[in-house]
Amino acid sequence: MPKIAVGLLIMALLSLALGVFTQGQLGHAPLVAAAVLFIVGLIAWVLGRRIKFDPQLR
């Protein structure tokens, strides 16, 4: 898993925890940020996967 994808997913979890533990004092901003970071992290994970190619297929 690429380092950028891991960082984005960790930030999404931290933002989700902030949104849950502040009990709505900050509005919906942390939850929206968590959703956006999670989606971007998944995209980074999918794009960062390396496809191993074996040129000697038998």
PyMOL Python script that loads the backbone (N, CA, C, O; Angstrom):
from pymol import cmd

cmd.read_pdbstr("""\
ATOM      1  N   MET A   1       0.857  -1.173   0.000  1.00  0.00           N
ATOM      2  CA  MET A   1       0.000   0.000   0.000  1.00  0.00           C
ATOM      3  C   MET A   1       0.901   1.233   0.000  1.00  0.00           C
ATOM      4  O   MET A   1       1.823   1.336   0.809  1.00  0.00           O
ATOM      5  N   PRO A   2       0.632   2.161  -0.905  1.00  0.00           N
ATOM      6  CA  PRO A   2       1.461   3.369  -0.980  1.00  0.00           C
ATOM      7  C   PRO A   2       1.374   4.202   0.306  1.00  0.00           C
ATOM      8  O   PRO A   2       0.361   4.196   1.005  1.00  0.00           O
ATOM      9  N   LYS A   3       2.458   4.908   0.591  1.00  0.00           N
ATOM     10  CA  LYS A   3       2.520   5.722   1.804  1.00  0.00           C
ATOM     11  C   LYS A   3       1.489   6.843   1.794  1.00  0.00           C
ATOM     12  O   LYS A   3       0.944   7.194   2.840  1.00  0.00           O
ATOM     13  N   ILE A   4       1.220   7.401   0.628  1.00  0.00           N
ATOM     14  CA  ILE A   4       0.234   8.478   0.537  1.00  0.00           C
ATOM     15  C   ILE A   4      -1.154   7.955   0.885  1.00  0.00           C
ATOM     16  O   ILE A   4      -1.920   8.617   1.585  1.00  0.00           O
ATOM     17  N   ALA A   5      -1.467   6.767   0.393  1.00  0.00           N
ATOM     18  CA  ALA A   5      -2.777   6.183   0.680  1.00  0.00           C
ATOM     19  C   ALA A   5      -2.924   5.890   2.171  1.00  0.00           C
ATOM     20  O   ALA A   5      -3.989   6.117   2.745  1.00  0.00           O
ATOM     21  N   VAL A   6      -1.881   5.398   2.790  1.00  0.00           N
ATOM     22  CA  VAL A   6      -1.925   5.132   4.229  1.00  0.00           C
ATOM     23  C   VAL A   6      -2.121   6.427   5.001  1.00  0.00           C
ATOM     24  O   VAL A   6      -2.917   6.481   5.939  1.00  0.00           O
ATOM     25  N   GLY A   7      -1.403   7.460   4.612  1.00  0.00           N
ATOM     26  CA  GLY A   7      -1.535   8.755   5.283  1.00  0.00           C
ATOM     27  C   GLY A   7      -2.936   9.330   5.150  1.00  0.00           C
ATOM     28  O   GLY A   7      -3.489   9.859   6.114  1.00  0.00           O
ATOM     29  N   LEU A   8      -3.508   9.228   3.959  1.00  0.00           N
ATOM     30  CA  LEU A   8      -4.860   9.744   3.755  1.00  0.00           C
ATOM     31  C   LEU A   8      -5.891   8.959   4.566  1.00  0.00           C
ATOM     32  O   LEU A   8      -6.818   9.541   5.128  1.00  0.00           O
ATOM     33  N   LEU A   9      -5.726   7.641   4.625  1.00  0.00           N
ATOM     34  CA  LEU A   9      -6.677   6.841   5.390  1.00  0.00           C
ATOM     35  C   LEU A   9      -6.549   7.089   6.891  1.00  0.00           C
ATOM     36  O   LEU A   9      -7.548   7.067   7.609  1.00  0.00           O
ATOM     37  N   ILE A  10      -5.327   7.324   7.368  1.00  0.00           N
ATOM     38  CA  ILE A  10      -5.134   7.660   8.782  1.00  0.00           C
ATOM     39  C   ILE A  10      -5.752   9.015   9.090  1.00  0.00           C
ATOM     40  O   ILE A  10      -6.393   9.183  10.128  1.00  0.00           O
ATOM     41  N   MET A  11      -5.565   9.991   8.189  1.00  0.00           N
ATOM     42  CA  MET A  11      -6.189  11.304   8.401  1.00  0.00           C
ATOM     43  C   MET A  11      -7.710  11.204   8.373  1.00  0.00           C
ATOM     44  O   MET A  11      -8.393  11.928   9.098  1.00  0.00           O
ATOM     45  N   ALA A  12      -8.246  10.306   7.536  1.00  0.00           N
ATOM     46  CA  ALA A  12      -9.693  10.108   7.506  1.00  0.00           C
ATOM     47  C   ALA A  12     -10.182   9.548   8.836  1.00  0.00           C
ATOM     48  O   ALA A  12     -11.216   9.979   9.346  1.00  0.00           O
ATOM     49  N   LEU A  13      -9.453   8.598   9.399  1.00  0.00           N
ATOM     50  CA  LEU A  13      -9.839   8.040  10.700  1.00  0.00           C
ATOM     51  C   LEU A  13      -9.754   9.081  11.813  1.00  0.00           C
ATOM     52  O   LEU A  13     -10.618   9.130  12.688  1.00  0.00           O
ATOM     53  N   LEU A  14      -8.712   9.915  11.778  1.00  0.00           N
ATOM     54  CA  LEU A  14      -8.583  10.965  12.787  1.00  0.00           C
ATOM     55  C   LEU A  14      -9.695  12.006  12.655  1.00  0.00           C
ATOM     56  O   LEU A  14     -10.215  12.494  13.658  1.00  0.00           O
ATOM     57  N   SER A  15     -10.052  12.341  11.433  1.00  0.00           N
ATOM     58  CA  SER A  15     -11.128  13.293  11.213  1.00  0.00           C
ATOM     59  C   SER A  15     -12.468  12.708  11.661  1.00  0.00           C
ATOM     60  O   SER A  15     -13.303  13.414  12.226  1.00  0.00           O
ATOM     61  N   LEU A  16     -12.664  11.425  11.407  1.00  0.00           N
ATOM     62  CA  LEU A  16     -13.882  10.759  11.861  1.00  0.00           C
ATOM     63  C   LEU A  16     -13.960  10.736  13.386  1.00  0.00           C
ATOM     64  O   LEU A  16     -15.025  10.959  13.961  1.00  0.00           O
ATOM     65  N   ALA A  17     -12.831  10.465  14.038  1.00  0.00           N
ATOM     66  CA  ALA A  17     -12.806  10.477  15.499  1.00  0.00           C
ATOM     67  C   ALA A  17     -13.085  11.877  16.042  1.00  0.00           C
ATOM     68  O   ALA A  17     -13.778  12.027  17.048  1.00  0.00           O
ATOM     69  N   LEU A  18     -12.552  12.891  15.385  1.00  0.00           N
ATOM     70  CA  LEU A  18     -12.814  14.268  15.796  1.00  0.00           C
ATOM     71  C   LEU A  18     -14.294  14.594  15.669  1.00  0.00           C
ATOM     72  O   LEU A  18     -14.871  15.232  16.550  1.00  0.00           O
ATOM     73  N   GLY A  19     -14.903  14.162  14.583  1.00  0.00           N
ATOM     74  CA  GLY A  19     -16.324  14.421  14.382  1.00  0.00           C
ATOM     75  C   GLY A  19     -17.209  13.697  15.384  1.00  0.00           C
ATOM     76  O   GLY A  19     -18.240  14.223  15.803  1.00  0.00           O
ATOM     77  N   VAL A  20     -16.806  12.489  15.769  1.00  0.00           N
ATOM     78  CA  VAL A  20     -17.601  11.715  16.723  1.00  0.00           C
ATOM     79  C   VAL A  20     -17.444  12.253  18.141  1.00  0.00           C
ATOM     80  O   VAL A  20     -18.428  12.373  18.871  1.00  0.00           O
ATOM     81  N   PHE A  21     -16.218  12.579  18.534  1.00  0.00           N
ATOM     82  CA  PHE A  21     -15.976  12.962  19.925  1.00  0.00           C
ATOM     83  C   PHE A  21     -16.300  14.418  20.244  1.00  0.00           C
ATOM     84  O   PHE A  21     -16.405  14.771  21.418  1.00  0.00           O
ATOM     85  N   THR A  22     -16.460  15.268  19.238  1.00  0.00           N
ATOM     86  CA  THR A  22     -16.845  16.653  19.528  1.00  0.00           C
ATOM     87  C   THR A  22     -18.366  16.811  19.577  1.00  0.00           C
ATOM     88  O   THR A  22     -18.870  17.879  19.923  1.00  0.00           O
ATOM     89  N   GLN A  23     -19.079  15.771  19.236  1.00  0.00           N
ATOM     90  CA  GLN A  23     -20.539  15.716  19.345  1.00  0.00           C
ATOM     91  C   GLN A  23     -21.230  16.868  18.633  1.00  0.00           C
ATOM     92  O   GLN A  23     -22.148  17.478  19.181  1.00  0.00           O
ATOM     93  N   GLY A  24     -20.799  17.164  17.431  1.00  0.00           N
ATOM     94  CA  GLY A  24     -21.491  18.144  16.610  1.00  0.00           C
ATOM     95  C   GLY A  24     -21.151  19.593  16.878  1.00  0.00           C
ATOM     96  O   GLY A  24     -21.794  20.477  16.311  1.00  0.00           O
ATOM     97  N   GLN A  25     -20.174  19.876  17.714  1.00  0.00           N
ATOM     98  CA  GLN A  25     -19.818  21.261  17.990  1.00  0.00           C
ATOM     99  C   GLN A  25     -19.187  21.930  16.776  1.00  0.00           C
ATOM    100  O   GLN A  25     -19.282  23.147  16.616  1.00  0.00           O
ATOM    101  N   LEU A  26     -18.553  21.153  15.936  1.00  0.00           N
ATOM    102  CA  LEU A  26     -17.915  21.704  14.739  1.00  0.00           C
ATOM    103  C   LEU A  26     -18.788  21.571  13.505  1.00  0.00           C
ATOM    104  O   LEU A  26     -18.353  21.888  12.398  1.00  0.00           O
ATOM    105  N   GLY A  27     -19.994  21.113  13.683  1.00  0.00           N
ATOM    106  CA  GLY A  27     -20.890  20.908  12.550  1.00  0.00           C
ATOM    107  C   GLY A  27     -20.562  19.607  11.845  1.00  0.00           C
ATOM    108  O   GLY A  27     -20.095  18.646  12.457  1.00  0.00           O
ATOM    109  N   HIS A  28     -20.812  19.596  10.560  1.00  0.00           N
ATOM    110  CA  HIS A  28     -20.574  18.382   9.780  1.00  0.00           C
ATOM    111  C   HIS A  28     -19.222  18.394   9.085  1.00  0.00           C
ATOM    112  O   HIS A  28     -18.915  17.468   8.334  1.00  0.00           O
ATOM    113  N   ALA A  29     -18.419  19.399   9.309  1.00  0.00           N
ATOM    114  CA  ALA A  29     -17.145  19.543   8.602  1.00  0.00           C
ATOM    115  C   ALA A  29     -16.198  18.354   8.804  1.00  0.00           C
ATOM    116  O   ALA A  29     -15.641  17.868   7.819  1.00  0.00           O
ATOM    117  N   PRO A  30     -15.989  17.859  10.044  1.00  0.00           N
ATOM    118  CA  PRO A  30     -15.080  16.719  10.192  1.00  0.00           C
ATOM    119  C   PRO A  30     -15.592  15.449   9.504  1.00  0.00           C
ATOM    120  O   PRO A  30     -14.795  14.663   8.991  1.00  0.00           O
ATOM    121  N   LEU A  31     -16.896  15.246   9.489  1.00  0.00           N
ATOM    122  CA  LEU A  31     -17.437  14.050   8.852  1.00  0.00           C
ATOM    123  C   LEU A  31     -17.327  14.139   7.333  1.00  0.00           C
ATOM    124  O   LEU A  31     -17.055  13.142   6.665  1.00  0.00           O
ATOM    125  N   VAL A  32     -17.540  15.333   6.793  1.00  0.00           N
ATOM    126  CA  VAL A  32     -17.379  15.525   5.349  1.00  0.00           C
ATOM    127  C   VAL A  32     -15.913  15.355   4.972  1.00  0.00           C
ATOM    128  O   VAL A  32     -15.598  14.730   3.960  1.00  0.00           O
ATOM    129  N   ALA A  33     -15.019  15.908   5.783  1.00  0.00           N
ATOM    130  CA  ALA A  33     -13.585  15.765   5.518  1.00  0.00           C
ATOM    131  C   ALA A  33     -13.169  14.299   5.596  1.00  0.00           C
ATOM    132  O   ALA A  33     -12.352  13.847   4.794  1.00  0.00           O
ATOM    133  N   ALA A  34     -13.719  13.555   6.547  1.00  0.00           N
ATOM    134  CA  ALA A  34     -13.398  12.134   6.662  1.00  0.00           C
ATOM    135  C   ALA A  34     -13.856  11.374   5.425  1.00  0.00           C
ATOM    136  O   ALA A  34     -13.136  10.510   4.925  1.00  0.00           O
ATOM    137  N   ALA A  35     -15.040  11.688   4.933  1.00  0.00           N
ATOM    138  CA  ALA A  35     -15.543  11.005   3.736  1.00  0.00           C
ATOM    139  C   ALA A  35     -14.684  11.316   2.517  1.00  0.00           C
ATOM    140  O   ALA A  35     -14.359  10.420   1.737  1.00  0.00           O
ATOM    141  N   VAL A  36     -14.316  12.594   2.351  1.00  0.00           N
ATOM    142  CA  VAL A  36     -13.494  12.986   1.204  1.00  0.00           C
ATOM    143  C   VAL A  36     -12.112  12.348   1.293  1.00  0.00           C
ATOM    144  O   VAL A  36     -11.605  11.829   0.298  1.00  0.00           O
ATOM    145  N   LEU A  37     -11.502  12.383   2.470  1.00  0.00           N
ATOM    146  CA  LEU A  37     -10.177  11.786   2.641  1.00  0.00           C
ATOM    147  C   LEU A  37     -10.205  10.281   2.414  1.00  0.00           C
ATOM    148  O   LEU A  37      -9.263   9.718   1.857  1.00  0.00           O
ATOM    149  N   PHE A  38     -11.282   9.627   2.843  1.00  0.00           N
ATOM    150  CA  PHE A  38     -11.398   8.190   2.653  1.00  0.00           C
ATOM    151  C   PHE A  38     -11.508   7.846   1.165  1.00  0.00           C
ATOM    152  O   PHE A  38     -10.866   6.908   0.693  1.00  0.00           O
ATOM    153  N   ILE A  39     -12.318   8.604   0.435  1.00  0.00           N
ATOM    154  CA  ILE A  39     -12.476   8.349  -0.997  1.00  0.00           C
ATOM    155  C   ILE A  39     -11.172   8.606  -1.745  1.00  0.00           C
ATOM    156  O   ILE A  39     -10.781   7.821  -2.609  1.00  0.00           O
ATOM    157  N   VAL A  40     -10.500   9.707  -1.410  1.00  0.00           N
ATOM    158  CA  VAL A  40      -9.228  10.021  -2.062  1.00  0.00           C
ATOM    159  C   VAL A  40      -8.165   8.980  -1.691  1.00  0.00           C
ATOM    160  O   VAL A  40      -7.333   8.619  -2.524  1.00  0.00           O
ATOM    161  N   GLY A  41      -8.192   8.500  -0.447  1.00  0.00           N
ATOM    162  CA  GLY A  41      -7.256   7.452  -0.033  1.00  0.00           C
ATOM    163  C   GLY A  41      -7.482   6.151  -0.783  1.00  0.00           C
ATOM    164  O   GLY A  41      -6.525   5.475  -1.159  1.00  0.00           O
ATOM    165  N   LEU A  42      -8.743   5.794  -1.004  1.00  0.00           N
ATOM    166  CA  LEU A  42      -9.027   4.588  -1.774  1.00  0.00           C
ATOM    167  C   LEU A  42      -8.586   4.737  -3.224  1.00  0.00           C
ATOM    168  O   LEU A  42      -8.069   3.791  -3.819  1.00  0.00           O
ATOM    169  N   ILE A  43      -8.789   5.914  -3.789  1.00  0.00           N
ATOM    170  CA  ILE A  43      -8.342   6.153  -5.166  1.00  0.00           C
ATOM    171  C   ILE A  43      -6.818   6.069  -5.247  1.00  0.00           C
ATOM    172  O   ILE A  43      -6.275   5.491  -6.189  1.00  0.00           O
ATOM    173  N   ALA A  44      -6.132   6.644  -4.262  1.00  0.00           N
ATOM    174  CA  ALA A  44      -4.664   6.583  -4.239  1.00  0.00           C
ATOM    175  C   ALA A  44      -4.183   5.154  -4.075  1.00  0.00           C
ATOM    176  O   ALA A  44      -3.163   4.771  -4.646  1.00  0.00           O
ATOM    177  N   TRP A  45      -4.912   4.360  -3.296  1.00  0.00           N
ATOM    178  CA  TRP A  45      -4.537   2.965  -3.097  1.00  0.00           C
ATOM    179  C   TRP A  45      -4.701   2.172  -4.389  1.00  0.00           C
ATOM    180  O   TRP A  45      -3.837   1.371  -4.746  1.00  0.00           O
ATOM    181  N   VAL A  46      -5.814   2.396  -5.088  1.00  0.00           N
ATOM    182  CA  VAL A  46      -6.063   1.664  -6.330  1.00  0.00           C
ATOM    183  C   VAL A  46      -5.059   2.077  -7.402  1.00  0.00           C
ATOM    184  O   VAL A  46      -4.531   1.221  -8.111  1.00  0.00           O
ATOM    185  N   LEU A  47      -4.789   3.367  -7.529  1.00  0.00           N
ATOM    186  CA  LEU A  47      -3.843   3.831  -8.541  1.00  0.00           C
ATOM    187  C   LEU A  47      -2.401   3.465  -8.196  1.00  0.00           C
ATOM    188  O   LEU A  47      -1.564   3.342  -9.091  1.00  0.00           O
ATOM    189  N   GLY A  48      -2.108   3.294  -6.933  1.00  0.00           N
ATOM    190  CA  GLY A  48      -0.744   3.004  -6.508  1.00  0.00           C
ATOM    191  C   GLY A  48      -0.378   1.539  -6.534  1.00  0.00           C
ATOM    192  O   GLY A  48       0.782   1.185  -6.327  1.00  0.00           O
ATOM    193  N   ARG A  49      -1.360   0.676  -6.789  1.00  0.00           N
ATOM    194  CA  ARG A  49      -1.044  -0.749  -6.842  1.00  0.00           C
ATOM    195  C   ARG A  49      -0.165  -1.033  -8.045  1.00  0.00           C
ATOM    196  O   ARG A  49      -0.356  -0.487  -9.132  1.00  0.00           O
ATOM    197  N   ARG A  50       0.770  -1.874  -7.822  1.00  0.00           N
ATOM    198  CA  ARG A  50       1.670  -2.240  -8.906  1.00  0.00           C
ATOM    199  C   ARG A  50       1.222  -3.588  -9.467  1.00  0.00           C
ATOM    200  O   ARG A  50       1.026  -4.554  -8.730  1.00  0.00           O
ATOM    201  N   ILE A  51       1.067  -3.626 -10.774  1.00  0.00           N
ATOM    202  CA  ILE A  51       0.716  -4.877 -11.431  1.00  0.00           C
ATOM    203  C   ILE A  51       2.015  -5.533 -11.873  1.00  0.00           C
ATOM    204  O   ILE A  51       2.771  -4.974 -12.668  1.00  0.00           O
ATOM    205  N   LYS A  52       2.262  -6.729 -11.347  1.00  0.00           N
ATOM    206  CA  LYS A  52       3.484  -7.431 -11.698  1.00  0.00           C
ATOM    207  C   LYS A  52       3.280  -8.132 -13.032  1.00  0.00           C
ATOM    208  O   LYS A  52       2.322  -8.882 -13.222  1.00  0.00           O
ATOM    209  N   PHE A  53       4.198  -7.870 -13.942  1.00  0.00           N
ATOM    210  CA  PHE A  53       4.095  -8.431 -15.274  1.00  0.00           C
ATOM    211  C   PHE A  53       5.235  -9.409 -15.466  1.00  0.00           C
ATOM    212  O   PHE A  53       6.401  -9.066 -15.272  1.00  0.00           O
ATOM    213  N   ASP A  54       4.895 -10.621 -15.846  1.00  0.00           N
ATOM    214  CA  ASP A  54       5.891 -11.637 -16.114  1.00  0.00           C
ATOM    215  C   ASP A  54       6.029 -11.777 -17.626  1.00  0.00           C
ATOM    216  O   ASP A  54       5.113 -12.288 -18.270  1.00  0.00           O
ATOM    217  N   PRO A  55       7.144 -11.339 -18.215  1.00  0.00           N
ATOM    218  CA  PRO A  55       7.256 -11.389 -19.668  1.00  0.00           C
ATOM    219  C   PRO A  55       7.414 -12.811 -20.216  1.00  0.00           C
ATOM    220  O   PRO A  55       7.255 -13.024 -21.418  1.00  0.00           O
ATOM    221  N   GLN A  56       7.721 -13.779 -19.362  1.00  0.00           N
ATOM    222  CA  GLN A  56       7.921 -15.151 -19.821  1.00  0.00           C
ATOM    223  C   GLN A  56       6.715 -16.010 -19.463  1.00  0.00           C
ATOM    224  O   GLN A  56       6.825 -16.965 -18.693  1.00  0.00           O
ATOM    225  N   LEU A  57       5.580 -15.664 -20.022  1.00  0.00           N
ATOM    226  CA  LEU A  57       4.383 -16.461 -19.792  1.00  0.00           C
ATOM    227  C   LEU A  57       4.508 -17.767 -20.578  1.00  0.00           C
ATOM    228  O   LEU A  57       4.866 -17.770 -21.756  1.00  0.00           O
ATOM    229  N   ARG A  58       4.207 -18.866 -19.904  1.00  0.00           N
ATOM    230  CA  ARG A  58       4.335 -20.171 -20.567  1.00  0.00           C
ATOM    231  C   ARG A  58       3.002 -20.838 -20.689  1.00  0.00           C
ATOM    232  O   ARG A  58       2.912 -21.944 -21.220  1.00  0.00           O
TER     233      ARG A  58
END
""", "prot")
cmd.dss("prot")
cmd.show_as("cartoon", "prot")
cmd.util.cbc("prot")
cmd.orient("prot")
